[in-house]
Amino acid sequence: MVVLRQILERLKLSLNETKTKIVNAFSEKFNFLGFTICCNAPTYALDLDFDFPENLQVVS
């Protein structure tokens, strides 16, 4: 956490440590921005457990 804090300070960013949870992505899943992320070594996987809104429009 110390190294991460130093990097973020250089970038003039901050981290809310009360909301931050460090996980081992190889041994447990975690949710990030509506996506469930899991990495099963040696194969990496992204479990897209996300329901897109019905009114989603595709712009090309």
Buried (B, 14 or more C-beta within 10 A) or exposed (E): EEEEEEEEEEEEEEEEEEEEEEEEEEEEBBEEEEEBBBBEEEEEEEEEEEEEEEEEEEEE
